[in-house]
Amino acid sequence: MILIELLKAILFGIVEGITEWLPISSTGHLLLLQEFVNFKGVSAGFMDMFNVVIQLGAILAVVVIYFGKLNPFKPGKSQEEVKQTWSLWSKVLVAILPAMVIGVPLDDWFEAHFYNPVSIALMLIIYGIAFLVIEKQEFVKDPSVTRLEDLPYATAFKIGLFQVLALFPGTSRSGATIVGGLLNGTSRSVVTEFTFFLGIPVMFGASGVKVLKFILNGNSLTGTEGLLLVVAMVTAFAVSLYAIRFLTGYVKQNDFTIFGKYRIVLGILLLLYAGVRAFLA
């Protein structure tokens, strides 16, 4: 029996590792997966925490891949490179301010009202259409910011405002920030990388909040739950190593149209599923 549960954890990790970085909504996919695949013998509180904390595995992949770029104390860095690293972290901190001010206090409310298949489907479709429309605009073909070092603080803040929209499940944190970046003149490569870095403090913070709520609600991890969480996180980490490299290479030669189309198709299928389920209920 435990083997089956571990295989489920691996499946959740694979889905998280892929969808955390592609602009197709990791939370949406994890919630959809739970419509068909559920762990046996775990608490509802654990699953609520699991859906967020599993993302730490994916975030750690960013830290590993970009450790040299993110580490201002790396031996051999020039003074200019150290300055650029501190500047990058400053812009990340500016960009997470909206999530801290708006996202933290409203997270539970959004979770209570919008974590359902219909809401997820609508957000998948809306942002899918947004990607298709934006990619047809001329300004996307001639971005004003083509190097991460040249990203203005004001633009970083605006991208952070778009990240707040990811409170709606099905939006995609990366999808929202990428849309925000494209609309504000950044190249696909720049906003994709910045989205990776923006996820580090955001997801560590979100995971910390979820763990704290889990504990304050009187919950504690069983041995099985702890094992499932670790397996899922390790799997998400391993898969993310490939997903991140894939996306960074892909956006250098392609646009986000394929992701927009995928979102629309998945959203329509999900609406049909929700309709059939309601009809049969």
C-alpha positions as CSV (number, residue, x, y, z in Angstrom):
1,M,0.0,0.0,0.0
2,I,2.8,2.5,0.9
3,L,4.3,1.8,-2.5
4,I,1.2,3.0,-4.2
5,E,1.1,6.2,-2.1
6,L,4.8,6.9,-2.9
7,L,4.0,6.5,-6.6
8,K,1.3,9.1,-6.1
9,A,3.7,11.4,-4.4
10,I,6.1,11.0,-7.4
11,L,3.3,11.9,-9.7
12,F,2.5,15.0,-7.8
13,G,6.1,15.9,-7.8
14,I,6.4,15.5,-11.6
15,V,3.3,17.7,-12.2
16,E,4.6,20.4,-9.8
17,G,8.1,20.3,-11.3
18,I,6.7,20.9,-14.8
19,T,3.9,23.3,-14.1
20,E,5.6,25.5,-11.6
21,W,7.7,27.0,-14.3
22,L,5.6,26.7,-17.5
23,P,2.9,29.5,-17.4
24,I,0.1,27.0,-17.1
25,S,-0.6,27.1,-13.3
26,S,0.9,24.6,-10.9
27,T,-1.7,25.1,-8.3
28,G,-4.5,24.6,-10.8
29,H,-2.9,21.3,-12.0
30,L,-2.3,20.0,-8.5
31,L,-5.9,20.7,-7.5
32,L,-7.1,19.1,-10.8
33,L,-4.9,16.0,-10.1
34,Q,-6.5,15.7,-6.7
35,E,-9.9,15.3,-8.4
36,F,-8.6,11.9,-9.6
37,V,-5.7,11.0,-7.4
38,N,-5.8,11.2,-3.6
39,F,-3.5,10.0,-0.8
40,K,-5.1,7.5,1.6
41,G,-4.9,8.1,5.3
42,V,-3.8,11.7,5.3
43,S,-5.5,14.7,6.8
44,A,-7.2,17.6,5.0
45,G,-4.8,19.9,6.8
46,F,-1.8,18.0,5.4
47,M,-3.1,18.3,1.8
48,D,-3.7,22.0,2.2
49,M,-0.1,22.4,3.3
50,F,1.2,19.8,0.8
51,N,-0.1,21.8,-2.2
52,V,2.1,24.8,-1.2
53,V,5.2,23.3,0.5
54,I,5.8,20.9,-2.4
55,Q,6.8,24.0,-4.4
56,L,9.9,24.4,-2.3
57,G,11.4,21.5,-4.2
58,A,10.9,23.4,-7.5
59,I,12.2,26.6,-6.0
60,L,15.4,24.9,-4.8
61,A,16.1,24.0,-8.4
62,V,16.3,27.7,-9.3
63,V,18.7,28.2,-6.4
64,V,20.9,25.4,-7.7
65,I,20.9,26.4,-11.3
66,Y,21.4,30.1,-10.7
67,F,23.5,29.9,-7.5
68,G,26.4,31.7,-9.1
69,K,24.3,34.5,-10.4
70,L,22.3,34.8,-7.1
71,N,25.3,34.6,-4.8
72,P,27.0,38.0,-4.3
73,F,29.8,36.4,-2.3
74,K,30.8,34.0,-5.0
75,P,34.6,33.9,-5.2
76,G,36.0,35.5,-8.4
77,K,33.1,37.9,-9.0
78,S,34.1,41.3,-10.1
79,Q,33.0,44.4,-8.3
80,E,30.5,45.1,-11.1
81,E,29.1,41.6,-10.9
82,V,28.6,41.9,-7.2
83,K,26.8,45.2,-7.7
84,Q,24.5,43.6,-10.3
85,T,23.7,40.7,-7.9
86,W,22.7,43.0,-5.1
87,S,20.7,45.1,-7.6
88,L,18.9,42.0,-8.7
89,W,18.0,41.1,-5.1
90,S,16.8,44.6,-4.5
91,K,14.5,44.4,-7.5
92,V,13.2,41.1,-6.3
93,L,12.4,42.6,-2.9
94,V,10.6,45.5,-4.5
95,A,8.6,43.1,-6.7
96,I,7.4,41.0,-3.7
97,L,6.0,44.0,-1.8
98,P,2.5,43.7,-3.4
99,A,2.3,40.0,-2.6
100,M,3.3,40.7,1.0
101,V,0.8,43.5,1.5
102,I,-2.1,42.1,-0.5
103,G,-1.5,38.4,-0.9
104,V,-0.8,37.3,2.6
105,P,-4.0,38.7,4.3
106,L,-6.2,37.7,1.4
107,D,-4.8,34.2,0.7
108,D,-7.3,32.3,2.9
109,W,-10.3,34.2,1.4
110,F,-9.3,33.4,-2.1
111,E,-8.7,29.8,-1.1
112,A,-12.2,29.5,0.4
113,H,-14.0,31.1,-2.6
114,F,-12.1,30.2,-5.7
115,Y,-10.4,26.8,-5.2
116,N,-12.8,24.9,-7.4
117,P,-12.8,23.4,-11.0
118,V,-14.9,26.2,-12.5
119,S,-12.8,29.0,-11.2
120,I,-9.6,27.3,-12.3
121,A,-11.0,26.6,-15.7
122,L,-12.0,30.3,-16.2
123,M,-8.6,31.6,-15.2
124,L,-6.9,29.0,-17.5
125,I,-9.0,30.3,-20.4
126,I,-8.7,34.0,-19.6
127,Y,-4.9,34.0,-19.3
128,G,-4.7,31.7,-22.3
129,I,-6.5,34.3,-24.4
130,A,-4.3,37.0,-22.9
131,F,-1.2,35.2,-24.1
132,L,-2.6,34.9,-27.6
133,V,-3.6,38.5,-27.8
134,I,-0.3,39.9,-26.3
135,E,1.9,37.8,-28.5
136,K,0.2,39.5,-31.6
137,Q,1.2,43.0,-30.4
138,E,4.1,44.8,-32.1
139,F,5.6,46.0,-28.9
140,V,6.4,42.4,-27.8
141,K,8.6,42.0,-30.9
142,D,10.7,45.0,-29.9
143,P,11.0,45.0,-26.1
144,S,12.7,47.9,-24.4
145,V,14.4,45.7,-21.7
146,T,16.5,43.0,-23.2
147,R,19.0,42.5,-20.3
148,L,18.0,41.6,-16.7
149,E,20.6,44.1,-15.5
150,D,18.6,46.9,-17.2
151,L,15.3,46.0,-15.6
152,P,14.0,49.3,-14.0
153,Y,12.8,49.1,-10.4
154,A,9.4,50.5,-11.5
155,T,9.0,47.7,-13.9
156,A,9.9,45.2,-11.3
157,F,7.2,46.6,-9.0
158,K,4.6,46.4,-11.8
159,I,5.5,42.8,-12.4
160,G,5.0,42.2,-8.7
161,L,1.6,43.7,-8.9
162,F,0.7,41.2,-11.6
163,Q,1.9,38.4,-9.4
164,V,-0.9,39.2,-6.9
165,L,-3.3,38.1,-9.6
166,A,-2.0,34.6,-9.1
167,L,-4.1,34.5,-5.9
168,F,-6.8,33.2,-8.3
169,P,-6.1,29.5,-8.8
170,G,-5.6,28.6,-12.4
171,T,-3.9,32.0,-13.1
172,S,-0.3,30.7,-12.7
173,R,2.2,32.8,-10.8
174,S,4.7,32.6,-13.7
175,G,1.9,33.2,-16.2
176,A,0.8,36.4,-14.4
177,T,4.3,37.8,-14.0
178,I,5.2,37.0,-17.6
179,V,2.1,38.7,-18.8
180,G,3.0,41.7,-16.6
181,G,6.6,41.8,-17.9
182,L,5.6,41.6,-21.6
183,L,3.0,44.4,-21.2
184,N,5.7,46.5,-19.6
185,G,8.4,46.1,-22.3
186,T,10.6,43.3,-21.1
187,S,11.8,40.6,-23.4
188,R,10.6,37.0,-22.9
189,S,14.0,35.9,-21.7
190,V,14.3,38.7,-19.1
191,V,10.8,38.3,-17.6
192,T,11.2,34.5,-17.5
193,E,14.4,34.7,-15.5
194,F,13.0,37.4,-13.3
195,T,10.0,35.2,-12.6
196,F,12.3,32.4,-11.5
197,F,14.1,34.6,-9.0
198,L,10.8,36.3,-7.8
199,G,9.6,32.8,-6.9
200,I,12.3,32.2,-4.3
201,P,11.2,34.6,-1.5
202,V,7.5,34.3,-2.5
203,M,7.4,30.5,-2.2
204,F,9.6,30.3,0.9
205,G,7.3,32.8,2.5
206,A,4.1,31.1,1.4
207,S,5.4,27.7,2.6
208,G,6.4,29.2,5.9
209,V,2.9,30.6,6.4
210,K,1.3,27.3,5.5
211,V,3.5,25.3,7.8
212,L,2.7,27.8,10.6
213,K,-1.0,27.5,10.0
214,F,-0.7,23.7,9.9
215,I,0.9,23.7,13.4
216,L,-1.3,26.4,14.9
217,N,-4.4,24.4,13.9
218,G,-3.1,21.6,16.0
219,N,-1.9,19.4,13.2
220,S,1.3,17.3,13.2
221,L,2.9,15.3,10.5
222,T,2.7,11.5,10.6
223,G,5.6,9.5,9.4
224,T,3.8,8.6,6.3
225,E,2.8,12.2,5.5
226,G,6.4,13.4,6.1
227,L,7.7,10.7,3.7
228,L,5.1,11.6,1.0
229,L,6.0,15.3,1.3
230,V,9.8,14.6,1.0
231,V,9.4,12.3,-2.0
232,A,7.2,14.8,-3.8
233,M,9.6,17.7,-3.1
234,V,12.6,15.7,-4.3
235,T,10.8,14.7,-7.4
236,A,9.7,18.3,-8.1
237,F,13.3,19.4,-7.6
238,A,14.6,16.9,-10.1
239,V,12.0,17.6,-12.7
240,S,12.3,21.3,-12.3
241,L,16.0,21.1,-13.2
242,Y,15.0,20.1,-16.7
243,A,11.8,22.2,-16.9
244,I,13.7,25.4,-16.1
245,R,16.4,24.7,-18.7
246,F,13.8,23.8,-21.2
247,L,11.8,27.0,-20.8
248,T,14.9,29.3,-20.8
249,G,16.0,27.8,-24.1
250,Y,12.5,27.7,-25.5
251,V,11.7,31.4,-25.0
252,K,14.9,32.4,-26.8
253,Q,13.5,31.0,-30.0
254,N,9.7,30.9,-29.5
255,D,6.8,32.9,-28.0
256,F,4.2,31.9,-25.4
257,T,1.4,31.1,-28.0
258,I,1.6,27.3,-27.4
259,F,1.0,27.8,-23.7
260,G,-1.9,30.1,-24.4
261,K,-3.5,27.4,-26.6
262,Y,-2.9,24.7,-24.0
263,R,-4.5,26.7,-21.3
264,I,-7.6,27.4,-23.4
265,V,-8.0,23.7,-24.4
266,L,-7.5,22.5,-20.8
267,G,-9.9,25.1,-19.4
268,I,-12.6,24.1,-21.8
269,L,-12.2,20.4,-21.0
270,L,-12.3,21.3,-17.3
271,L,-15.5,23.2,-17.7
272,L,-17.0,20.2,-19.5
273,Y,-15.9,17.9,-16.7
274,A,-17.4,20.2,-14.1
275,G,-20.6,20.4,-16.0
276,V,-20.9,16.6,-16.4
277,R,-20.1,16.1,-12.7
278,A,-22.7,18.6,-11.7
279,F,-25.3,17.0,-14.0
280,L,-24.6,13.5,-12.5
281,A,-24.6,14.7,-8.9
